[in-house]
Amino acid sequence: MPKFRIAPLALAALLAGFTTLSPAEDYAPPGGFVNGSERPWSYTPLNTSVATPAVKAKAWVRQPLDAFVLAKLEAQGIAPSPEADRHAYIRRATLDAWGILPTPEEMSAFVGDKSPKAYDKLVERLLASPRYGERQARRWLDLSRYADSDGYNTDGTRPNIWRYRDYVVNAFNADKPFDRFVKEQIAGDELWPDRTEALIATGFLRNLPDEINARDLNLKKQEVANDLTDTVSAVFLGTTLGCAQCHDHKTEKITQKEYYEFQAFFANTSWKDDVSPLTGRTKADYDAQLAKWEDATKDVRAQRDALLKPIIDKLETDRLSGFVPATRESISKPAAERNAYDRWIYHRNLWTLSGRTRNAENQLKTKDKEAYAKYEVLTAQLKKFDNLKPKDPGNVSTIVELGNDAPPTKVLFKGIYDRPLQEVQPGLPALLTDNTTLDIKSTASSSGRRTALANWLVSPENGLTARVFVNRQWAQFFGRGIVDTVADFGKTGAKPTHPELLDKLSTDFVKNGWSVKTLHKQILLSSTYRQASAARDPEVKKDPDNKLLWAFPRQRLEAEQLRDSLLAASGLLEEKRGGPSVYPPIPPNFDIGGQRNRWQTSEDPRDHNRRSLYVFVLRNSPYPLLETFDWANPQSPHFRREVTTTAPQALALVNSDLVLGWSQALAGRVIQEAGGNEAAQIDRVYEILFSRKPSQKEKDKLFAFLNAQEALQTAQAVEVKKPHLPEGWGVDPKLAKQIDGFYKAAYKREPDRYERTAFLSYLDQQAAKRKKADGGGDDSADDGGGAAPSAVAATAGAPTKGASKARAAAFVDLVHTLVNTNEFTYRF
């Protein structure tokens, strides 16, 4: 029989021809999950009666979870590792709980605590610190695709979204029950519309990447619905529901129809970015003051508006003509004729109006200079009333619904937004529950759909939400989850290593009031977590990936842990919490997509050294140092921090001016704290970076390194204009005391490092001017005893007694080398 072959292009054309003829009948619902069939383990309710397994080494079990781990190890003939020493434990636990290194004093206090409750007291202290919420929030922000900008081509700033970041920090610090945390983020606007905190919480849904200049708002509506559907199902249910957007899920028993039924919960979801954060009396006072300003400036503002109106009208006509016909149709309808779908399109259209006044001002300036001159005069008059205008409190970005009737949701042929098939109602995939239809109660202003979904997500009949979250927490501590594919609990995901343990932890999590801190305490105090991390040859052969946890898994520090720990070690970390995001300096060659002016370095130098959590997240152009070390890309939910090993990582630590500056500051701190004894200095830098003292062998190597570097620095002294000296080297201690005395007399306090730096810099400049006036010439090339502005101490101190510049520079090289070692960049 002859064989016929169709050329690929011809086959594609043939298929394209079939798909252009696609009436609703083309959709034939295949078999989804059938009620009564056996569900995969992950989709069943939690097993609340899991028995703790019997083990031989009963003394090893400190927490119930240890018995589950030990039972698997004993079954394979593997013994757990010895306990890590206290130095390693406090460094490990502090990095996990806070995201930064412990101080030498914290380390010494723990190591010296001989009470039987030493570990309990340490963990309680870690969980009670506000640093805990900052660390845990960063992991949740990974999931919520948090960024301070929109993404897409414009990547415009979202000036209010930082409030969501602060909400998450506060939630973890307060140990907000996780079920409440879920409800607030999915339906805070419906459940607690009068609580600003609940409105801010819906930033979880608002965090999606977006494009303010979208011209097809019908397509945009579908993109928003897809994002919310895929994000919620993956983050809370660990299910790849998005695979059913264009066709039935190829591995899970989830149909395309069920995908759009789940999507229907979000059909009426829109957002507002201009909600006032003020409430009660504070809002009343603000409104009253604003009314006074508006009344006083009414005439001036009317005259300004009249000058702009012709241009704004033209801009508005041009803007509307840029939309596709279907979008223009919804926008142009009178308000009384708009249905739920039209309302969504019209409301979204209002967002594209932002910036039109600024655009009109620019056009007036270039096209009608006489009118613009009048406009400037009026603007100057308006400024005279600034004393009447209340301070702008900023706004809240929140999710809203535009009525209690939702737009229709339809199955889309192959996911194509303008190829709708049959309409569907809100529902859950049969794979997840027997009760696929939820009780939805609308309110006067909202459909109530997200409330129904939020309640189900944390209901007893749904075990996935607790399982998925607990598994993700386990992965945070041990590098991999009990289910390694933390966002995929389905057939294509990894099989759980300890399914009974996951159910036990999840059940306890719910019983303990969904307390995240209680869950973390169980893990931190377990024998499993307290194991040493050293590899053991027999165990490596039996379980090469350490899936059974016969040792604590070593992990490289995440990008934020690395930067924040460097700042903490150097003594530069500013622990101001909350507020708008900050802009630390960036390399001069960092382009930001041709818009370098987007990154306006924060004026206050204190902001440059705040925790990475507070660094502005520009979605398309991330902060360089964080991106190099595998940051969480916010274009979509980020479920785990992958660890890559690339040349730019090593180059960033070795060559970065930032890291070198932090090394100089650390060297200055060590000299200040340890005094002139070099052996004590080496002890101190080890305690700061590694939470331990060096061995004698390590000391011998470091002294040899110092000697070699000193010789090298001496040989290069003629060619090097300004050697890299410890911060504060060469500052006269008497002068430092005089500056401190001045501040105490004038301000009743000591100066901070930035004030001291500015004062010393000013004195240097004045000395240089006097020297030049006296005919001594410019001393800018002098790198000597005077402290150049770039090398002034945070806490000024004397140089090491008898130390030369070459020796001091060699010590900076030593410190810089230590921060490049694996012992610093890894958690053991």
LUMLO-685962 format. One line per 5 residues: for each residue x, y, z of C-alpha. Coordinates in steps of 0.02 Angstrom, whole numbers, padded with zeros to 5 digits. Example, Ala and Ser with C-alpha at 12.3 -4.5 7.8 and 13.67 -1.06 7.14 Angstrom:
! residues 2
00615:-00225:00390 ~ 00684:-00053:00357
//
This chain:
! residues 828
00000:00000:00000 ~ 00075:00169:-00047 ~ 00129:00288:00090 ~ 00073:00468:00078 ~ 00169:00609:00159
00109:00786:00183 ~ 00240:00922:00188 ~ 00245:01010:00358 ~ 00191:01178:00288 ~ 00049:01099:00192
-00006:01005:00349 ~ -00003:01166:00448 ~ -00109:01252:00315 ~ -00231:01107:00316 ~ -00250:01113:00505
-00269:01302:00499 ~ -00408:01280:00374 ~ -00501:01163:00490 ~ -00484:01279:00640 ~ -00558:01427:00548
-00721:01329:00538 ~ -00756:01308:00722 ~ -00936:01317:00777 ~ -00976:01279:00958 ~ -01005:01097:00911
-00817:01075:00887 ~ -00800:01070:01076 ~ -00832:00892:01135 ~ -00810:00875:01323 ~ -00700:00723:01354
-00695:00625:01514 ~ -00640:00720:01668 ~ -00630:00650:01841 ~ -00781:00545:01883 ~ -00850:00558:02059
-00827:00394:02149 ~ -00661:00357:02066 ~ -00506:00346:02173 ~ -00420:00514:02189 ~ -00232:00532:02193
-00168:00553:02372 ~ -00133:00739:02356 ~ -00314:00779:02310 ~ -00393:00690:02457 ~ -00440:00773:02622
-00303:00775:02754 ~ -00277:00612:02847 ~ -00305:00671:03025 ~ -00265:00504:03104 ~ -00089:00472:03044
00001:00361:03169 ~ 00177:00409:03222 ~ 00291:00268:03165 ~ 00387:00162:03289 ~ 00576:00184:03283
00724:00102:03366 ~ 00823:00258:03412 ~ 00684:00337:03515 ~ 00802:00458:03602 ~ 00836:00544:03436
00655:00599:03418 ~ 00632:00776:03483 ~ 00480:00821:03378 ~ 00349:00702:03304 ~ 00416:00741:03130
00582:00661:03179 ~ 00500:00490:03196 ~ 00439:00495:03016 ~ 00611:00543:02952 ~ 00701:00416:03061
00584:00274:03014 ~ 00631:00295:02830 ~ 00816:00303:02874 ~ 00810:00147:02983 ~ 00717:00053:02846
00866:00086:02732 ~ 00995:00048:02866 ~ 01052:00229:02875 ~ 01091:00319:03036 ~ 01058:00506:03051
01205:00624:03060 ~ 01277:00686:03225 ~ 01209:00850:03291 ~ 01284:01008:03219 ~ 01386:01109:03342
01304:01262:03415 ~ 01406:01383:03310 ~ 01338:01304:03150 ~ 01162:01290:03219 ~ 01139:01472:03267
01209:01531:03100 ~ 01095:01412:03006 ~ 00939:01451:03107 ~ 00966:01640:03104 ~ 00989:01640:02916
00831:01537:02896 ~ 00726:01640:03016 ~ 00796:01814:02984 ~ 00889:01804:02819 ~ 01047:01881:02896
01195:01824:03002 ~ 01192:01818:03191 ~ 01309:01936:03282 ~ 01460:01869:03376 ~ 01375:01920:03538
01218:01821:03495 ~ 01326:01674:03448 ~ 01426:01681:03611 ~ 01268:01696:03717 ~ 01191:01541:03638
01350:01437:03641 ~ 01376:01482:03823 ~ 01196:01447:03875 ~ 01204:01282:03970 ~ 01019:01278:04016
00913:01136:03946 ~ 00803:01265:03861 ~ 00944:01350:03765 ~ 00878:01298:03594 ~ 00699:01342:03640
00751:01515:03698 ~ 00850:01544:03539 ~ 00706:01494:03426 ~ 00581:01597:03526 ~ 00695:01749:03507
00713:01721:03320 ~ 00526:01705:03293 ~ 00488:01858:03400 ~ 00602:01976:03304 ~ 00531:02092:03169
00670:02026:03059 ~ 00573:01862:03052 ~ 00429:01941:02957 ~ 00548:02023:02834 ~ 00628:01856:02792
00465:01758:02778 ~ 00382:01897:02678 ~ 00515:01887:02544 ~ 00468:01706:02510 ~ 00284:01748:02497
00319:01896:02383 ~ 00406:01771:02267 ~ 00238:01683:02249 ~ 00134:01840:02230 ~ 00242:01906:02084
00268:02065:02184 ~ 00353:02211:02097 ~ 00351:02400:02111 ~ 00318:02421:01925 ~ 00197:02358:01793
00309:02265:01672 ~ 00283:02258:01484 ~ 00353:02397:01375 ~ 00314:02548:01484 ~ 00353:02463:01651
00271:02607:01741 ~ 00291:02631:01928 ~ 00159:02568:02049 ~ 00179:02698:02187 ~ 00062:02616:02312
00099:02431:02299 ~ 00232:02436:02436 ~ 00088:02435:02559 ~ 00055:02254:02510 ~ 00237:02210:02545
00222:02287:02718 ~ 00056:02197:02746 ~ 00143:02030:02715 ~ 00287:02074:02833 ~ 00165:02122:02970
00060:01967:02942 ~ 00206:01849:02971 ~ 00270:01949:03119 ~ 00098:01945:03200 ~ 00079:01760:03158
-00084:01799:03070 ~ -00176:01632:03050 ~ -00138:01572:02875 ~ -00321:01538:02835 ~ -00362:01721:02874
-00208:01771:02772 ~ -00278:01674:02622 ~ -00452:01746:02638 ~ -00389:01925:02648 ~ -00285:01907:02491
-00418:01822:02387 ~ -00572:01917:02445 ~ -00525:02048:02574 ~ -00627:02180:02481 ~ -00784:02072:02492
-00762:02003:02668 ~ -00697:02159:02758 ~ -00731:02308:02644 ~ -00712:02432:02787 ~ -00540:02370:02840
-00396:02455:02749 ~ -00283:02309:02791 ~ -00399:02188:02700 ~ -00405:02301:02548 ~ -00215:02310:02544
-00207:02120:02560 ~ -00292:02098:02392 ~ -00131:02165:02317 ~ -00094:01979:02296 ~ -00212:01981:02147
-00162:02158:02095 ~ 00021:02108:02077 ~ 00000:02040:01901 ~ 00111:02112:01764 ~ 00011:02235:01660
00022:02359:01517 ~ -00058:02529:01539 ~ -00055:02562:01351 ~ -00152:02406:01300 ~ -00268:02448:01155
-00370:02288:01152 ~ -00453:02290:01323 ~ -00557:02138:01278 ~ -00396:02039:01260 ~ -00330:02121:01418
-00482:02062:01516 ~ -00447:01884:01463 ~ -00262:01900:01506 ~ -00306:01960:01680 ~ -00428:01817:01705
-00298:01690:01647 ~ -00167:01762:01764 ~ -00281:01756:01917 ~ -00338:01579:01877 ~ -00164:01510:01850
-00086:01602:01998 ~ -00217:01554:02128 ~ -00222:01372:02073 ~ -00033:01354:02074 ~ 00004:01453:02234
-00134:01384:02344 ~ -00175:01217:02264 ~ -00009:01163:02189 ~ -00103:01116:02032 ~ -00056:01158:01852
-00231:01211:01808 ~ -00161:01328:01674 ~ -00123:01177:01565 ~ -00310:01161:01533 ~ -00329:01337:01464
-00321:01282:01281 ~ -00365:01097:01294 ~ -00404:00964:01421 ~ -00259:00934:01540 ~ -00152:00800:01462
-00103:00716:01626 ~ -00227:00771:01760 ~ -00412:00734:01745 ~ -00457:00918:01725 ~ -00557:00973:01575
-00547:01137:01482 ~ -00726:01171:01536 ~ -00674:01153:01719 ~ -00532:01276:01691 ~ -00655:01411:01638
-00775:01364:01777 ~ -00634:01401:01900 ~ -00594:01560:01805 ~ -00773:01619:01826 ~ -00735:01655:02010
-00630:01803:01946 ~ -00742:01861:01803 ~ -00795:02020:01893 ~ -00625:02060:01969 ~ -00551:02231:01931
-00444:02350:02032 ~ -00424:02526:02096 ~ -00260:02613:02136 ~ -00331:02770:02214 ~ -00416:02712:02374
-00376:02820:02526 ~ -00283:02732:02668 ~ -00363:02850:02793 ~ -00514:02803:02896 ~ -00624:02876:03032
-00578:03042:03108 ~ -00414:03052:03015 ~ -00503:03041:02848 ~ -00634:03167:02901 ~ -00500:03292:02951
-00408:03264:02787 ~ -00566:03287:02683 ~ -00610:03446:02777 ~ -00438:03521:02749 ~ -00438:03470:02566
-00609:03552:02544 ~ -00536:03715:02610 ~ -00394:03707:02484 ~ -00512:03663:02341 ~ -00627:03808:02385
-00481:03931:02396 ~ -00406:03873:02231 ~ -00566:03845:02132 ~ -00545:03993:02014 ~ -00359:03965:01982
-00383:03782:01945 ~ -00529:03819:01830 ~ -00422:03940:01729 ~ -00282:03812:01716 ~ -00404:03677:01663
-00477:03791:01530 ~ -00305:03814:01452 ~ -00277:03625:01447 ~ -00453:03573:01395 ~ -00433:03589:01204
-00274:03487:01209 ~ -00349:03357:01327 ~ -00501:03341:01216 ~ -00389:03309:01066 ~ -00284:03185:01163
-00442:03096:01220 ~ -00507:03083:01040 ~ -00340:03013:00983 ~ -00334:02893:01130 ~ -00507:02823:01098
-00471:02801:00913 ~ -00324:02692:00959 ~ -00434:02558:01039 ~ -00498:02410:00939 ~ -00682:02423:00886
-00748:02302:01018 ~ -00663:02402:01156 ~ -00728:02569:01088 ~ -00904:02498:01086 ~ -00902:02461:01273
-00819:02626:01316 ~ -00939:02732:01212 ~ -01100:02664:01286 ~ -01197:02776:01405 ~ -01177:02720:01586
-01358:02663:01597 ~ -01334:02545:01449 ~ -01174:02460:01507 ~ -01187:02278:01559 ~ -01063:02194:01676
-00939:02161:01536 ~ -00948:02341:01474 ~ -00922:02405:01650 ~ -00759:02306:01665 ~ -00695:02375:01499
-00747:02553:01542 ~ -00668:02543:01715 ~ -00507:02477:01641 ~ -00512:02619:01514 ~ -00506:02745:01658
-00335:02678:01706 ~ -00264:02727:01537 ~ -00312:02908:01572 ~ -00173:02929:01699 ~ -00041:03049:01641
-00150:03143:01516 ~ -00133:03308:01613 ~ 00056:03290:01607 ~ 00049:03253:01420 ~ -00063:03404:01392
00057:03517:01487 ~ 00201:03458:01377 ~ 00102:03491:01218 ~ 00047:03663:01278 ~ 00228:03706:01314
00284:03664:01138 ~ 00133:03718:01035 ~ 00067:03877:01120 ~ 00202:03968:01215 ~ 00090:04116:01255
-00042:04004:01333 ~ 00094:03907:01424 ~ 00160:04069:01499 ~ -00014:04103:01570 ~ -00021:03925:01632
00145:03947:01725 ~ 00083:04107:01807 ~ -00074:04016:01865 ~ 00032:03871:01928 ~ 00137:03992:02030
-00023:04067:02103 ~ -00084:03892:02146 ~ 00077:03855:02241 ~ 00041:04002:02358 ~ -00100:03897:02431
00012:03747:02471 ~ 00003:03789:02655 ~ -00184:03752:02650 ~ -00166:03586:02561 ~ -00155:03433:02674
-00008:03316:02652 ~ -00047:03181:02526 ~ -00061:03016:02622 ~ -00039:02913:02464 ~ -00162:02783:02407
-00201:02600:02420 ~ -00200:02480:02272 ~ -00341:02356:02295 ~ -00456:02235:02206 ~ -00637:02286:02177
-00793:02222:02092 ~ -00902:02337:01987 ~ -01071:02269:02037 ~ -01151:02108:02097 ~ -01184:02041:01922
-01029:01966:01843 ~ -00984:01964:01658 ~ -01013:01795:01575 ~ -00871:01668:01569 ~ -00861:01559:01415
-00752:01415:01362 ~ -00632:01478:01230 ~ -00590:01377:01077 ~ -00407:01331:01102 ~ -00396:01474:01226
-00422:01608:01093 ~ -00506:01755:01177 ~ -00621:01802:01031 ~ -00675:01622:00994 ~ -00803:01594:01134
-00902:01432:01150 ~ -01030:01390:01284 ~ -01052:01491:01443 ~ -01005:01414:01610 ~ -01038:01456:01793
-00915:01462:01938 ~ -00862:01289:01992 ~ -00719:01180:02053 ~ -00636:01038:01956 ~ -00709:00870:02005
-00531:00808:02035 ~ -00520:00924:02187 ~ -00687:00894:02271 ~ -00854:00805:02261 ~ -00942:00971:02292
-00896:01066:02135 ~ -01030:01199:02155 ~ -01005:01324:02296 ~ -01135:01427:02388 ~ -01109:01602:02318
-01193:01749:02405 ~ -01182:01917:02320 ~ -01183:02085:02407 ~ -01245:02254:02350 ~ -01079:02292:02265
-00997:02124:02235 ~ -01034:01954:02161 ~ -00970:01860:02314 ~ -00883:01734:02202 ~ -00708:01758:02272
-00776:01747:02450 ~ -00847:01575:02411 ~ -00682:01520:02335 ~ -00579:01589:02480 ~ -00687:01498:02608
-00669:01335:02513 ~ -00480:01353:02496 ~ -00461:01341:02685 ~ -00607:01225:02721 ~ -00584:01051:02799
-00639:00965:02639 ~ -00490:01038:02545 ~ -00324:00968:02603 ~ -00221:01044:02464 ~ -00201:01221:02532
-00123:01161:02696 ~ -00019:01025:02610 ~ 00049:01143:02478 ~ 00096:01279:02603 ~ 00175:01161:02730
00272:01074:02592 ~ 00337:01243:02533 ~ 00394:01284:02710 ~ 00484:01118:02722 ~ 00573:01158:02559
00623:01328:02629 ~ 00717:01244:02772 ~ 00782:01087:02688 ~ 00809:01143:02509 ~ 00678:01025:02435
00499:00988:02478 ~ 00427:00823:02536 ~ 00349:00841:02364 ~ 00497:00907:02268 ~ 00390:00991:02135
00319:01120:02256 ~ 00196:01191:02130 ~ 00140:01027:02053 ~ 00057:00895:02162 ~ -00015:00805:02012
00037:00656:01908 ~ 00179:00748:01824 ~ 00246:00805:01992 ~ 00373:00713:02099 ~ 00314:00576:02216
00318:00626:02399 ~ 00463:00556:02499 ~ 00365:00558:02663 ~ 00178:00576:02623 ~ 00124:00527:02799
00238:00659:02872 ~ 00165:00793:02758 ~ -00011:00747:02813 ~ 00042:00745:02996 ~ 00124:00917:02983
-00023:00987:02884 ~ -00151:00918:03006 ~ -00056:00991:03154 ~ -00039:01156:03060 ~ -00228:01169:03046
-00258:01109:03225 ~ -00136:01239:03290 ~ -00241:01378:03216 ~ -00145:01387:03051 ~ 00002:01459:03149
00156:01478:03039 ~ 00269:01514:03187 ~ 00215:01354:03273 ~ 00256:01256:03115 ~ 00426:01339:03100
00464:01307:03284 ~ 00429:01121:03261 ~ 00553:01114:03118 ~ 00688:01221:03198 ~ 00687:01119:03359
00685:00949:03274 ~ 00832:00829:03273 ~ 00813:00822:03084 ~ 00853:01007:03070 ~ 00991:00999:03201
01097:00873:03105 ~ 01271:00914:03043 ~ 01291:00942:02856 ~ 01450:00843:02824 ~ 01438:00710:02688
01462:00527:02735 ~ 01519:00405:02602 ~ 01407:00254:02642 ~ 01251:00364:02650 ~ 01297:00456:02490
01297:00289:02399 ~ 01129:00234:02472 ~ 01041:00401:02452 ~ 01149:00514:02343 ~ 01022:00656:02338
00994:00653:02527 ~ 00807:00637:02498 ~ 00789:00543:02662 ~ 00880:00682:02756 ~ 01022:00583:02835
01114:00751:02847 ~ 01067:00933:02844 ~ 01076:00991:02662 ~ 01199:01130:02625 ~ 01125:01275:02528
01196:01431:02450 ~ 01128:01593:02520 ~ 00990:01672:02418 ~ 01023:01838:02335 ~ 00942:01941:02473
01025:01840:02612 ~ 01194:01870:02531 ~ 01175:02058:02512 ~ 01092:02083:02682 ~ 01222:01976:02771
01362:02076:02691 ~ 01281:02236:02751 ~ 01255:02166:02926 ~ 01433:02100:02936 ~ 01504:02267:02882
01401:02359:03013 ~ 01310:02459:02879 ~ 01138:02378:02881 ~ 00999:02504:02910 ~ 00853:02420:02995
00718:02547:02957 ~ 00560:02450:02917 ~ 00420:02479:02794 ~ 00375:02624:02682 ~ 00403:02659:02498
00540:02561:02411 ~ 00715:02633:02401 ~ 00843:02654:02262 ~ 01021:02607:02311 ~ 01161:02655:02190
01179:02552:02032 ~ 01332:02526:01921 ~ 01361:02669:01797 ~ 01344:02549:01650 ~ 01174:02484:01706
01060:02540:01566 ~ 00882:02498:01625 ~ 00822:02472:01449 ~ 00880:02643:01393 ~ 00786:02730:01535
00922:02755:01664 ~ 00829:02907:01733 ~ 00700:02783:01798 ~ 00822:02740:01937 ~ 00842:02898:02041
00964:02848:02179 ~ 00888:02885:02350 ~ 00953:03048:02422 ~ 00967:02982:02600 ~ 01124:02873:02607
01042:02771:02745 ~ 00920:02706:02616 ~ 01064:02634:02514 ~ 01097:02505:02650 ~ 00921:02449:02691
00872:02267:02676 ~ 00850:02199:02501 ~ 00665:02175:02536 ~ 00644:02363:02523 ~ 00744:02388:02362
00632:02447:02220 ~ 00584:02299:02110 ~ 00585:02362:01931 ~ 00503:02215:01844 ~ 00600:02225:01681
00768:02281:01753 ~ 00805:02201:01922 ~ 00936:02267:02042 ~ 01098:02197:01968 ~ 01176:02109:02119
01013:02020:02161 ~ 00985:01964:01983 ~ 01160:01889:01974 ~ 01120:01773:02119 ~ 00957:01700:02054
00828:01822:02119 ~ 00641:01785:02102 ~ 00584:01849:01933 ~ 00413:01931:01965 ~ 00344:01907:01790
00253:01755:01860 ~ 00242:01663:02028 ~ 00415:01604:02080 ~ 00401:01441:02175 ~ 00581:01399:02218
00749:01485:02212 ~ 00855:01389:02089 ~ 01042:01388:02121 ~ 01150:01417:01969 ~ 01339:01428:01965
01398:01557:01841 ~ 01553:01661:01810 ~ 01463:01827:01841 ~ 01428:01773:02020 ~ 01612:01754:02063
01655:01911:01965 ~ 01522:02011:02057 ~ 01593:01965:02227 ~ 01774:01991:02176 ~ 01758:02147:02067
01604:02238:02129 ~ 01641:02408:02203 ~ 01495:02378:02320 ~ 01567:02217:02391 ~ 01739:02296:02405
01664:02444:02498 ~ 01574:02326:02616 ~ 01739:02234:02643 ~ 01824:02399:02687 ~ 01686:02438:02810
01699:02264:02886 ~ 01887:02283:02902 ~ 01861:02450:02989 ~ 01732:02373:03106 ~ 01850:02231:03151
01994:02349:03191 ~ 01879:02457:03295 ~ 01810:02308:03394 ~ 01964:02198:03408 ~ 02097:02331:03432
02275:02322:03367 ~ 02308:02136:03394 ~ 02304:02051:03223 ~ 02266:01880:03297 ~ 02114:01956:03384
02063:02040:03222 ~ 02065:01874:03130 ~ 01964:01794:03270 ~ 01838:01934:03259 ~ 01813:01929:03071
01785:01741:03082 ~ 01656:01764:03219 ~ 01565:01894:03114 ~ 01565:01797:02950 ~ 01566:01615:03004
01503:01619:03185 ~ 01659:01529:03245 ~ 01842:01558:03282 ~ 01976:01502:03158 ~ 02086:01352:03189
02273:01379:03213 ~ 02303:01307:03040 ~ 02184:01435:02965 ~ 02269:01575:03062 ~ 02439:01523:02997
02374:01529:02818 ~ 02294:01699:02846 ~ 02452:01774:02919 ~ 02549:01707:02769 ~ 02418:01788:02657
02434:01954:02750 ~ 02624:01952:02731 ~ 02613:01914:02545 ~ 02481:02047:02515 ~ 02579:02176:02615
02731:02145:02505 ~ 02622:02160:02350 ~ 02541:02321:02412 ~ 02712:02395:02453 ~ 02777:02353:02279
02625:02432:02198 ~ 02618:02586:02311 ~ 02692:02702:02180 ~ 02563:02654:02048 ~ 02411:02648:02162
02335:02821:02188 ~ 02219:02771:02330 ~ 02245:02602:02412 ~ 02092:02510:02479 ~ 02106:02548:02664
01991:02494:02806 ~ 01852:02617:02838 ~ 01915:02740:02968 ~ 02099:02703:02944 ~ 02201:02858:02980
02064:02957:03066 ~ 02132:03045:03219 ~ 02042:02973:03373 ~ 02049:03144:03456 ~ 01958:03222:03308
01827:03084:03314 ~ 01797:03120:03498 ~ 01783:03305:03463 ~ 01649:03273:03331 ~ 01555:03160:03452
01567:03295:03585 ~ 01501:03427:03465 ~ 01347:03323:03425 ~ 01314:03284:03607 ~ 01322:03469:03650
01218:03526:03501 ~ 01094:03382:03481 ~ 01106:03283:03644 ~ 01161:03127:03550 ~ 01306:03050:03457
01315:03071:03268 ~ 01272:02923:03159 ~ 01397:02859:03032 ~ 01329:02968:02891 ~ 01335:03127:02993
01511:03086:03050 ~ 01561:03051:02870 ~ 01489:03217:02812 ~ 01576:03311:02953 ~ 01746:03234:02916
01723:03262:02730 ~ 01685:03445:02762 ~ 01843:03461:02868 ~ 01945:03379:02730 ~ 01877:03500:02601
01913:03650:02711 ~ 02090:03589:02743 ~ 02118:03566:02556 ~ 02056:03743:02522 ~ 02171:03816:02653
02318:03718:02586 ~ 02283:03779:02410 ~ 02263:03959:02469 ~ 02431:03947:02558 ~ 02512:03893:02394
02526:03710:02441 ~ 02436:03651:02286 ~ 02297:03524:02268 ~ 02316:03376:02384 ~ 02185:03270:02300
02315:03140:02256 ~ 02358:03116:02440 ~ 02291:02952:02505 ~ 02375:02966:02671 ~ 02339:03009:02850
02189:03119:02814 ~ 02027:03025:02784 ~ 01965:03046:02607 ~ 01775:03062:02599 ~ 01760:02887:02524
01857:02807:02666 ~ 01792:02897:02820 ~ 01745:02784:02965 ~ 01570:02743:03018 ~ 01642:02739:03193
01809:02824:03180 ~ 01951:02732:03261 ~ 02139:02732:03264 ~ 02238:02624:03143 ~ 02320:02467:03206
02472:02518:03307 ~ 02626:02519:03197 ~ 02527:02465:03044 ~ 02575:02535:02876 ~ 02456:02578:02737
02516:02423:02647 ~ 02474:02313:02797 ~ 02305:02396:02817 ~ 02265:02373:02633 ~ 02322:02192:02647
02196:02167:02788 ~ 02057:02233:02675 ~ 02113:02105:02545 ~ 02102:01969:02677 ~ 01926:02019:02727
01874:02034:02545 ~ 01941:01859:02513 ~ 01844:01787:02661 ~ 01678:01857:02599 ~ 01712:01767:02435
01730:01596:02518 ~ 01600:01460:02512 ~ 01590:01459:02702 ~ 01517:01634:02693 ~ 01406:01612:02540
01334:01445:02597 ~ 01225:01394:02743 ~ 01289:01233:02825
//
